[in-house]
Every structure is written in C-alpha cells, then in structure tokens.
Amino acid sequence: MTVPEYGDVSSLLRAVTAAEGGTAHVHLEGRLGPGTAPDAAAHLARLLQGYDRVVVVLDDLRVERLSLLAVLARAARDAGGWPEARLALVARGTQLRQMLRAAGVADRVAVAHDAALALDRAERRPAVVDATWSFPPEPEMVGRARRAVDRRLAAWAYPGDAEDVALVVNELVANAVEHAKTPFTLTVTLDRDGLRIVVGDRSPLPPVLRPQDPGAARGRGLQLVDSLAAEWAVVDRGEGKIVWALLVPDPG
C-alpha cells in the first residue's frame, strides 16, 4: 500500500487517499457544503478515472444539506458511469446510510457499512445507471453514437431489445445531425422504469411528427420512435432543446 496522501479538497474538506493495486481508498473529512461539493465531486471523478475502483469512507463527513450528497453519484457519472467508474461508499452509521438512500445516491453507487461489502456491491450493476456522450454534428456520429450505446447496453446486460434501442438512437441522433446542425449530447439511463434515451442540441426548432405516408422516402423517423417508445417528448430548454424517448423492456 502506498503512503497515504493528504489533500485539501478545500479549506473545509480533506481527502486522505491511499492506493492498493487498482483500488484507491479515500477518507473524506470535514464539511460538505455548497462551496466544497463541486470540488469533492471533481476530486473523486479524477480518482475514478485513474483507478479500477474507489472506496470512500464517509463517517467523518458533515453534510450541510441532504441534496449535496448527490455529488457523490455525480462523480461516478462524470467519470464515465458504471462499469467504467466503480465507486463504493462506506457509511458505518445507520443515519448516514438512510441519508444516502433518501438522496438517491444508493440507487446509483454501492453503499454498505464496511469496505469489503461495498466493494462487492460495486461489481454489480446499480439500480440506476447512465452514460453521456458529446458529439459534433457530423454524419458519421450517427453510427458512432449507436455503437457507443450498444457497448454500454452489453455492459449493463440490458434486458430489452437492443435493436429497438439502436433504431431510436439512430433516429434521434440523425435528427440532431441533419436538422439541428449543432453539437449535441446523448444520454441513456436505465432504471426501474426502463431505458430513457435523451438527445440535446442547441437548436430551438422542434422535430415534427408527420402523418403516416407509406410512399414517403424520408420523414418517417419520429413515426418509428413513436411506435417503439412507451413515451417520448420534446422539451424546450431556451437555448436549444432535448428530445427523449422511454423504452420499456418486455417483461416476458
């Protein structure tokens, strides 16, 4: 094991880090507040990108607001999400574990009362997993986005039809490339409700669901999305929009 490294994440928060093999062990000490939470998330994200697993002991962490605990899950998301980033949180106190569940953190990363159990849980897919990619508006990005999602679904052991997902991703990304013509983001989230696919771009112009026309050569992409998705919608963000679709795997 390496000699512990004592790093001040901020003047109010300290991270004591030691590494053993591909695992970093971090002891967070001090106050997690609005001023320290972003730096804590960035620090953990860097560790997650450099190590196979990161174990974080939270017993000496004082939390100003329950919502601030979300930065722990955000660190894993920013580092690539599970299984690219495997984060294990150790909270020996019952109250702290309850806070992590109430904040939704326990749905996204492993939480346990000791390090061995937390590490074991970090090897299994959390209840909520997501991944985000950013792309330029270039035609070849449609295929690249589709392949990125396909690889992540395989890692997640997605229980639904991967071909349906590929079709929806293809159509939403193609719309962003061909019509928005701006850089765009693609996010996929798998949770208890299903798989949500979200494409965000910088164009305010919404896509249009055209009437059925079997003879049309183009313009049927949203009809396909409408037929495959349990729900879908367009949301105006002021300086752009997001288009999302929810696919629900067949329980049979």
C-alpha positions in Angstrom: 0.0 0.0 0.0 1.3 3.5 -0.8 1.8 6.1 1.8 -1.4 8.0 2.4 -1.8 11.3 0.6 -3.4 14.1 2.5 -5.1 16.5 0.1 -7.2 19.5 0.9 -10.2 19.4 -1.5 -10.9 22.9 0.0 -10.3 24.7 3.2 -13.2 22.9 4.8 -12.8 19.4 3.3 -9.9 17.0 3.2 -9.4 13.8 1.3 -7.0 11.2 2.7 -6.1 8.8 -0.1 -4.1 5.6 -0.2 -3.8 3.2 -3.1 -3.6 -0.6 -3.2 -3.4 -2.3 -6.5 -6.1 -0.9 -8.7 -8.2 0.4 -5.8 -8.0 3.9 -4.2 -9.1 4.2 -0.6 -10.4 7.7 0.3 -11.4 9.1 3.7 -13.4 12.3 3.3 -13.1 14.5 6.4 -14.8 17.8 7.0 -17.8 19.7 5.8 -19.7 19.0 2.6 -21.4 22.3 1.7 -22.3 24.3 -1.4 -18.8 25.6 -1.7 -17.0 22.3 -1.2 -19.3 19.8 -3.0 -18.2 20.6 -6.6 -14.5 20.2 -5.7 -15.2 17.0 -3.9 -17.1 15.6 -7.0 -14.2 16.6 -9.3 -11.6 15.1 -7.0 -13.5 11.7 -6.8 -14.1 11.8 -10.6 -10.3 12.1 -11.2 -9.6 9.2 -8.9 -12.3 7.1 -10.6 -10.6 7.8 -14.0 -7.3 6.7 -12.6 -8.2 3.5 -10.6 -10.3 0.4 -11.2 -12.3 1.1 -8.0 -12.6 3.9 -5.5 -13.7 3.2 -1.9 -14.8 6.3 0.0 -15.3 6.3 3.8 -17.9 8.9 4.8 -18.0 8.6 8.6 -16.2 11.9 9.3 -18.1 13.8 6.7 -20.5 16.5 7.9 -23.3 17.3 5.4 -25.0 20.7 5.4 -27.9 19.6 3.1 -29.2 16.2 2.1 -29.2 17.2 -1.6 -25.5 17.8 -1.6 -24.9 14.0 -1.2 -25.9 13.7 -4.9 -22.4 14.9 -5.9 -21.0 11.5 -4.9 -23.1 9.9 -7.6 -22.3 12.7 -9.9 -18.6 12.0 -9.6 -19.2 8.4 -10.8 -21.3 9.7 -13.7 -18.7 12.3 -14.7 -16.0 9.6 -14.7 -18.0 7.5 -17.2 -20.6 5.8 -15.1 -20.8 2.1 -14.1 -19.0 -0.1 -15.0 -16.3 2.3 -16.3 -16.4 4.0 -12.8 -16.9 1.7 -9.8 -17.5 3.7 -6.7 -18.0 2.1 -3.3 -19.3 4.3 -0.4 -18.7 3.2 3.2 -21.2 4.6 5.8 -21.0 2.8 9.1 -23.8 4.8 10.7 -27.4 3.9 10.0 -28.5 7.5 9.7 -25.9 8.3 7.1 -26.9 5.2 5.0 -30.5 6.4 5.3 -29.5 9.8 4.1 -27.7 8.3 1.1 -30.9 6.3 0.2 -33.1 9.4 0.6 -30.8 11.4 -1.7 -31.0 8.7 -4.3 -27.2 8.0 -4.1 -27.7 4.4 -3.0 -29.6 3.7 -6.3 -26.6 4.8 -8.4 -23.5 3.7 -6.5 -22.7 0.9 -4.0 -23.3 1.7 -0.3 -22.5 -0.5 2.6 -21.5 -0.5 6.3 -18.0 -1.8 5.5 -15.5 -1.6 2.7 -15.5 -5.3 1.7 -19.3 -5.4 1.2 -19.2 -2.0 -0.6 -16.6 -3.3 -3.0 -18.6 -6.5 -3.6 -21.7 -4.4 -4.4 -19.7 -2.1 -6.7 -19.1 -5.1 -9.0 -22.9 -5.4 -9.6 -25.0 -3.0 -11.7 -26.7 -0.4 -9.6 -30.4 0.1 -9.8 -29.9 3.3 -11.9 -27.1 3.5 -14.5 -26.5 6.2 -17.1 -23.9 7.3 -19.6 -23.5 10.6 -21.5 -21.5 11.4 -24.7 -20.9 14.6 -26.6 -20.7 14.7 -30.4 -20.1 17.2 -33.2 -22.8 17.5 -35.9 -21.2 15.2 -38.4 -22.9 12.4 -40.3 -20.5 9.7 -39.1 -21.5 10.5 -35.5 -24.8 8.7 -36.0 -23.1 5.3 -36.3 -20.6 6.2 -33.6 -23.4 7.1 -31.1 -25.3 3.9 -32.0 -22.2 1.8 -31.3 -21.4 3.6 -28.1 -24.9 2.8 -26.7 -24.7 -0.8 -27.9 -21.5 -1.4 -26.0 -23.0 0.2 -22.9 -26.1 -1.9 -23.1 -24.0 -5.0 -23.3 -22.1 -4.0 -20.2 -25.3 -3.3 -18.4 -26.9 -6.7 -19.5 -29.9 -4.7 -20.8 -32.9 -7.0 -20.7 -34.7 -5.4 -23.6 -34.4 -5.4 -27.4 -31.1 -3.8 -28.3 -32.2 -3.5 -31.9 -35.2 -1.3 -30.9 -32.8 0.9 -28.9 -30.5 1.2 -31.9 -33.3 2.3 -34.1 -34.4 5.0 -31.7 -30.9 6.2 -31.1 -30.3 6.3 -34.8 -33.4 8.5 -35.5 -32.9 10.9 -32.6 -29.2 11.4 -33.3 -29.8 11.7 -37.1 -32.4 14.5 -36.4 -29.8 16.4 -34.4 -27.1 16.0 -37.1 -29.3 16.7 -40.1 -31.7 19.4 -38.8 -30.2 21.0 -35.7 -26.7 21.0 -37.1 -25.2 21.9 -33.7 -23.0 19.9 -31.3 -25.3 17.5 -29.3 -25.3 15.3 -26.3 -26.6 11.8 -26.0 -27.6 10.3 -22.6 -29.0 6.9 -21.9 -30.4 6.0 -18.4 -31.5 2.6 -17.3 -33.7 2.4 -14.2 -36.8 0.6 -12.9 -39.0 2.4 -15.4 -37.0 1.3 -18.5 -34.4 2.9 -20.8 -34.5 6.6 -21.4 -32.7 8.0 -24.4 -32.1 11.8 -24.4 -30.6 13.8 -27.2 -29.9 17.5 -26.5 -28.9 20.1 -29.1 -28.7 23.9 -29.4 -31.4 24.4 -32.0 -34.8 25.7 -30.8 -36.7 24.1 -33.7 -38.6 21.0 -32.6 -38.8 17.9 -34.8 -42.2 17.3 -36.4 -44.2 14.1 -36.3 -45.6 13.9 -39.8 -48.7 11.9 -40.8 -48.3 8.4 -42.0 -47.3 8.2 -45.6 -46.1 4.8 -46.8 -44.8 6.3 -50.0 -42.6 8.9 -48.4 -38.9 8.3 -48.8 -38.0 10.4 -45.7 -39.6 12.0 -42.7 -40.7 8.8 -41.0 -38.1 8.7 -38.2 -40.4 10.1 -35.5 -43.1 7.7 -36.6 -40.7 4.9 -35.8 -39.8 6.4 -32.5 -43.5 6.8 -31.7 -44.1 3.2 -32.5 -41.3 1.8 -30.4 -41.3 4.1 -27.3 -43.7 3.9 -24.4 -43.4 7.7 -24.2 -41.4 10.4 -26.0 -41.4 14.2 -25.9 -39.6 17.4 -26.9 -38.6 19.9 -24.2 -37.6 23.5 -25.0 -34.5 24.5 -23.0 -34.4 28.1 -24.0 -31.1 27.9 -25.9 -31.9 24.6 -27.5 -34.0 21.5 -26.8 -33.9 17.9 -25.7 -35.8 15.0 -27.3 -36.3 12.0 -25.2 -37.8 8.6 -25.6 -38.6 5.9 -23.0 -38.3 2.2 -24.0 -39.8 -0.4 -21.6 -38.4 -3.9 -21.9 -41.0 -6.6 -22.4 -41.3 -8.4 -19.0 -41.8 -11.7 -20.9 
